[in-house]
């Protein structure tokens, strides 16, 4: 059974940093990434990393501030978030893909102004 377990969310002041982790179990994946959903808004793409090529992709809104990385041996993906802004406040969801897309339950990130 596939499980994605996120951790690392919390409350931080604007300008601060947080590091999210997502540990996957049950199978290996071709790519993993992060999405987020702010209150009253649709879920949106944040970042993804290809386990095949190592390529990374980011939403324009987080480029230069967020960094996605992975530990393939641990089947874990990380999201280092720096220079956080109040508009980054959202539930962050881990996503993993290998033909089928899987989702974690989410971790809340709150950025206070």
N, C-alpha and C positions, 0 to 999 in steps of 0.2 A: 504494500500500500504506500502510495506516495504521500509524503508529508513535507511541508515547507513551514519552518518555524522562524518567525522574525523576532528580533530583539533590538534594543538600543534606543527606542523612542523615548520621549520625555519632554520636559519643559525647559526651554532655553531662551535667553534674552537675544534680541536682535543683534547680529554681528557675531554670535557664538557659533559653536560647532557641535555636531553630533555624528556618531558613526552607527549606522544600522548594519545588522547582520542577518543573513537568511541561511539557515542550515537545511539542506535538502536530504531526504532519505527515500529509499524505495526504488530508485533507478537513477541513471545518469541522464544528463540533458545536453542538448546542443547549444542552448543559450539560456541565460538567466538575466533577470532585470528587475527594475522597480517601476511601479506606477503609483500614483497618489490620487486621493479624492478629498477635496476640500468640502466643507459643509455647503450644501445646496448646489454643488457643481458635479459635473460628470468626472469619472475616473480618467486621468490623463497619463500619458507616457512620461517617464522621467529619464531613465537610462537603461541600457542593455549592454551585455558583453557576450561575445561569441566564444564558446569553449573550443570551437574548431579552429578559428583564426586568431582569437585574442582581440578582435576588433571591438571597439566601444562606440556607442552612439548616445547622444544626449539631447534632451529637449533644449531649445534655445534659451528658455527661462532659467536653466541651471548651468549652462556651459560656463566654465571658468570658476565655478563655485563648488560643484559636486564632482566626485570622482568615484567611478565604479571599478571594483577589482574582484578577483576571485581566487580562491584556494581550491584548485581542482582536486587535490588529494582529500580535502575535507568536504568536497561538494558544497562549498559555502561561497556565497557572494556577499560583498560588502558595499555600502554606500557611505562614503565620507562626505559629509555636508558641512561646508564652511561658509562664513559670511551669511548666515541665515537671516532671512527676512520674514516679517509677519505673514506675507503672502505664501510662504512655504508651509504654513500650518495646514496639516492634512493628515489623514490616515494613509500611511505608506504600505503598499502591498508588494510582496515578492511574487515574481512571475517566473515560471520555468517552462521551457519548451523542448519537446522532442516529438514532433508530429502532433501531439496534443499539448494544450496549454493548461498548466496547473497554477493555482493561486494559494498564497498563504492567507491567514486570517487578518493580517494587518497589524501595524503598530502606530500609535498616535504620536505625532510630532507637533508640539505647540510652540510657536515662536512669539514671545511677547515683545511689545514695542517699548 
